[in-house]
Amino acid sequence: MILYRPVGTKELELIRDSGYAAYPPRLPEQPIFYPVLNERYAAEIASQWNVKYNEDHRGYVTRFEIDDAYAAQFEVHTVGGAHHQELWVPAEELDSFNRHIIGYIQVVSSFGAAQ
């Protein structure tokens, strides 16, 4: 299964530190890891949320593949329009989730505040 994850610069640096092999642990106030099912939705979040709310006004879309059989255990949630689909992965499952990533996490687009 191909998934996408919108991230800010700080999270991207932690991904880079892992050798583009894993997403960093969630913060205590973040009980769910939310990868999304399509690039369009990830780009909306990265360009509208990350750019607006991150200190450096940058947002990135990452893409990765995860083992289909493993991913099937997580429910798909539609949280807005039909393309606003995401998996809800409990934070305590993230280490296991990362071990099921096939290949490397890729940065497929980046966004910044208008100059």
Backbone as CSV, one residue per row, in Angstrom:
resi,resn,N_x,N_y,N_z,CA_x,CA_y,CA_z,C_x,C_y,C_z
1,MET,0.856,-1.167,0.000,0.000,0.000,0.000,0.906,1.235,0.000
2,ILE,0.622,2.167,-0.883,1.340,3.438,-0.910,0.585,4.418,-0.021
3,LEU,1.306,5.058,0.876,0.733,6.051,1.784,1.543,7.334,1.722
4,TYR,0.952,8.393,2.231,1.584,9.710,2.247,1.492,10.278,3.654
5,ARG,2.445,11.129,3.969,2.431,11.765,5.288,2.915,13.201,5.122
6,PRO,2.036,14.180,5.408,2.486,15.569,5.401,3.279,15.839,6.683
7,VAL,4.408,16.509,6.548,5.265,16.779,7.696,5.814,18.202,7.615
8,GLY,6.265,18.675,8.750,6.986,19.936,8.816,8.481,19.673,8.813
9,THR,9.255,20.732,8.870,10.710,20.619,8.799,11.289,19.824,9.965
10,LYS,10.795,20.045,11.178,11.341,19.325,12.336,11.130,17.816,12.204
11,GLU,9.932,17.418,11.790,9.676,15.984,11.610,10.505,15.426,10.463
12,LEU,10.656,16.208,9.391,11.463,15.757,8.264,12.918,15.545,8.680
13,GLU,13.433,16.392,9.534,14.806,16.214,10.021,14.950,14.909,10.794
14,LEU,13.948,14.549,11.585,13.986,13.284,12.324,13.887,12.089,11.375
15,ILE,13.104,12.222,10.325,13.021,11.168,9.304,14.383,11.013,8.620
16,ARG,14.990,12.146,8.273,16.322,12.127,7.654,17.328,11.439,8.586
17,ASP,17.259,11.755,9.892,18.162,11.142,10.875,18.009,9.623,10.935
18,SER,16.834,9.118,10.583,16.603,7.664,10.588,17.092,7.009,9.295
19,GLY,17.678,7.804,8.401,18.061,7.259,7.098,16.862,7.089,6.185
20,TYR,15.838,7.911,6.411,14.577,7.848,5.651,13.914,6.477,5.782
21,ALA,14.064,5.896,6.977,13.534,4.551,7.211,12.378,4.512,8.190
22,ALA,12.126,5.613,8.926,11.112,5.562,9.982,10.571,6.947,10.293
23,TYR,9.335,6.950,10.756,8.728,8.168,11.275,9.029,8.254,12.764
24,PRO,9.239,9.459,13.281,9.607,9.601,14.696,8.439,9.300,15.621
25,PRO,8.752,8.965,16.872,7.691,8.710,17.855,6.758,9.910,17.983
26,ARG,5.536,9.635,18.318,4.550,10.695,18.530,4.835,11.386,19.853
27,LEU,4.436,12.627,19.961,4.533,13.357,21.217,3.429,12.873,22.149
28,PRO,3.573,13.072,23.458,2.549,12.579,24.398,1.129,13.052,24.072
29,GLU,1.002,14.248,23.522,-0.334,14.760,23.201,-0.824,14.316,21.821
30,GLN,-0.088,13.412,21.165,-0.439,12.906,19.836,-0.638,11.383,19.904
31,PRO,-1.817,10.923,20.272,-2.026,9.483,20.470,-2.178,8.672,19.176
32,ILE,-2.306,9.352,18.039,-2.538,8.667,16.767,-1.549,9.176,15.720
33,PHE,-1.047,8.255,14.902,-0.233,8.580,13.730,-1.173,8.475,12.538
34,TYR,-1.216,9.523,11.701,-2.202,9.604,10.623,-1.550,9.643,9.242
35,PRO,-1.147,8.542,8.659,-0.752,8.587,7.252,-2.015,8.679,6.395
36,VAL,-1.903,9.322,5.247,-3.082,9.508,4.399,-2.965,8.666,3.133
37,LEU,-4.096,8.411,2.500,-4.150,7.464,1.392,-3.904,8.060,0.020
38,ASN,-3.811,9.387,-0.079,-3.568,9.956,-1.401,-2.745,11.239,-1.300
39,GLU,-2.011,11.496,-2.354,-1.101,12.643,-2.388,-1.849,13.972,-2.356
40,ARG,-3.013,14.024,-2.972,-3.796,15.261,-2.987,-4.118,15.734,-1.567
41,TYR,-4.585,14.830,-0.735,-4.920,15.165,0.652,-3.660,15.572,1.425
42,ALA,-2.577,14.829,1.236,-1.324,15.175,1.920,-0.834,16.556,1.510
43,ALA,-0.955,16.885,0.232,-0.527,18.203,-0.252,-1.394,19.314,0.342
44,GLU,-2.676,19.063,0.491,-3.554,20.061,1.118,-3.086,20.362,2.546
45,ILE,-2.781,19.316,3.298,-2.346,19.504,4.684,-0.996,20.212,4.724
46,ALA,-0.042,19.747,3.912,1.301,20.331,3.923,1.273,21.798,3.510
47,SER,0.493,22.121,2.480,0.487,23.492,1.962,-0.391,24.442,2.772
48,GLN,-1.437,23.930,3.392,-2.358,24.805,4.115,-2.121,24.806,5.620
49,TRP,-1.777,23.670,6.195,-1.585,23.589,7.648,-0.121,23.814,8.019
50,ASN,0.774,22.972,7.470,2.184,23.073,7.838,2.759,24.451,7.504
51,VAL,2.467,24.955,6.327,3.002,26.263,5.928,2.487,27.367,6.848
52,LYS,1.251,27.265,7.241,0.653,28.303,8.087,1.143,28.235,9.535
53,TYR,1.274,27.025,10.087,1.484,26.902,11.528,2.902,26.544,11.962
54,ASN,3.759,26.086,11.074,5.129,25.765,11.472,5.982,27.024,11.514
55,GLU,6.952,27.034,12.429,7.798,28.212,12.622,8.451,28.691,11.335
56,ASP,8.918,27.771,10.503,9.627,28.165,9.280,8.696,28.267,8.064
57,HIS,7.414,28.045,8.264,6.401,28.150,7.202,6.731,27.265,5.999
58,ARG,7.126,26.029,6.311,7.430,25.030,5.298,6.606,23.776,5.568
59,GLY,6.238,23.084,4.508,5.539,21.812,4.613,6.026,20.879,3.524
60,TYR,5.994,19.579,3.804,6.508,18.571,2.878,5.528,17.413,2.807
61,VAL,5.500,16.760,1.668,4.726,15.535,1.512,5.726,14.397,1.355
62,THR,5.584,13.404,2.226,6.398,12.201,2.112,5.526,11.064,1.591
63,ARG,6.185,10.138,0.892,5.493,8.966,0.346,6.281,7.727,0.766
64,PHE,5.551,6.678,1.073,6.200,5.426,1.450,5.272,4.272,1.156
65,GLU,5.850,3.093,1.151,5.063,1.880,0.935,5.106,1.056,2.208
66,ILE,3.979,0.468,2.527,3.886,-0.405,3.706,3.274,-1.735,3.273
67,ASP,3.666,-2.769,3.945,3.157,-4.101,3.662,1.632,-4.105,3.716
68,ASP,0.991,-4.542,2.634,-0.474,-4.529,2.539,-1.153,-5.319,3.651
69,ALA,-0.648,-6.498,3.921,-1.277,-7.351,4.942,-1.209,-6.682,6.309
70,TYR,-0.097,-6.056,6.609,0.039,-5.360,7.897,-0.894,-4.142,7.949
71,ALA,-0.911,-3.367,6.880,-1.723,-2.146,6.842,-3.214,-2.441,6.973
72,ALA,-3.642,-3.623,6.556,-5.062,-3.977,6.568,-5.668,-3.983,7.967
73,GLN,-4.846,-4.070,8.995,-5.386,-4.085,10.358,-5.863,-2.709,10.830
74,PHE,-5.464,-1.658,10.112,-5.836,-0.307,10.519,-7.023,0.180,9.703
75,GLU,-7.992,0.716,10.394,-9.216,1.190,9.753,-8.958,2.471,8.966
76,VAL,-9.547,2.546,7.778,-9.503,3.765,6.975,-10.624,4.674,7.453
77,HIS,-10.279,5.928,7.717,-11.262,6.921,8.145,-11.353,8.011,7.096
78,THR,-12.565,8.373,6.723,-12.802,9.513,5.849,-13.199,10.664,6.751
79,VAL,-12.412,11.748,6.715,-12.559,12.818,7.705,-12.980,14.150,7.091
80,GLY,-13.552,14.106,5.931,-14.003,15.319,5.243,-14.576,14.895,3.914
81,GLY,-14.006,15.450,2.836,-14.415,15.055,1.502,-14.008,13.615,1.214
82,ALA,-14.459,13.089,0.099,-14.200,11.693,-0.249,-12.716,11.366,-0.329
83,HIS,-11.882,12.346,-0.671,-10.441,12.075,-0.779,-9.689,12.305,0.541
84,HIS,-10.378,12.701,1.588,-9.755,12.926,2.898,-9.740,11.619,3.696
85,GLN,-8.945,10.675,3.208,-8.876,9.358,3.837,-7.517,9.161,4.496
86,GLU,-7.563,8.569,5.682,-6.337,8.343,6.440,-6.460,7.062,7.254
87,LEU,-5.303,6.511,7.587,-5.260,5.388,8.523,-5.053,5.954,9.915
88,TRP,-5.645,5.326,10.904,-5.438,5.726,12.288,-4.598,4.652,12.954
89,VAL,-3.342,4.987,13.175,-2.383,4.057,13.776,-2.113,4.529,15.201
90,PRO,-2.445,3.740,16.214,-2.153,4.151,17.591,-0.655,4.416,17.771
91,ALA,-0.335,5.456,18.515,1.067,5.850,18.706,1.921,4.691,19.198
92,GLU,1.363,3.840,20.039,2.151,2.730,20.580,2.458,1.667,19.518
93,GLU,1.819,1.747,18.358,2.062,0.810,17.254,3.077,1.348,16.243
94,LEU,3.547,2.570,16.433,4.379,3.203,15.404,5.695,2.471,15.167
95,ASP,6.333,1.954,16.202,7.583,1.202,15.987,7.338,0.002,15.074
96,SER,6.289,-0.731,15.341,5.947,-1.876,14.504,5.585,-1.419,13.094
97,PHE,4.810,-0.347,13.000,4.430,0.210,11.704,5.683,0.532,10.895
98,ASN,6.643,1.208,11.521,7.886,1.569,10.832,8.629,0.342,10.319
99,ARG,8.602,-0.745,11.065,9.295,-1.965,10.633,8.649,-2.592,9.396
100,HIS,7.428,-2.211,9.082,6.730,-2.742,7.909,6.825,-1.832,6.683
101,ILE,7.584,-0.727,6.821,7.817,0.134,5.659,8.725,-0.610,4.696
102,ILE,8.357,-0.609,3.433,9.128,-1.255,2.372,9.962,-0.173,1.689
103,GLY,11.256,-0.330,1.681,12.123,0.664,1.055,12.298,1.881,1.951
104,TYR,12.322,3.053,1.331,12.601,4.295,2.052,11.462,5.288,1.938
105,ILE,11.404,6.177,2.890,10.467,7.292,2.865,11.028,8.326,1.881
106,GLN,10.193,8.807,0.993,10.614,9.777,-0.022,9.896,11.097,0.190
107,VAL,10.582,12.194,-0.073,9.948,13.507,-0.086,9.508,13.744,-1.525
108,VAL,8.188,13.936,-1.744,7.691,14.073,-3.112,7.281,15.500,-3.466
109,SER,7.104,16.353,-2.456,6.837,17.764,-2.730,7.097,18.591,-1.491
110,SER,7.307,19.874,-1.727,7.531,20.803,-0.622,6.793,22.097,-0.906
111,PHE,6.429,22.778,0.168,5.646,23.998,0.077,6.231,25.032,1.031
112,GLY,6.145,26.288,0.642,6.591,27.365,1.501,5.645,28.550,1.384
113,ALA,5.752,29.442,2.345,4.922,30.637,2.314,5.278,31.462,1.082
114,ALA,4.288,32.115,0.512,4.519,32.967,-0.659,5.474,34.093,-0.286
115,GLN,6.393,34.344,-1.153,7.391,35.402,-0.907,6.880,36.737,-1.406
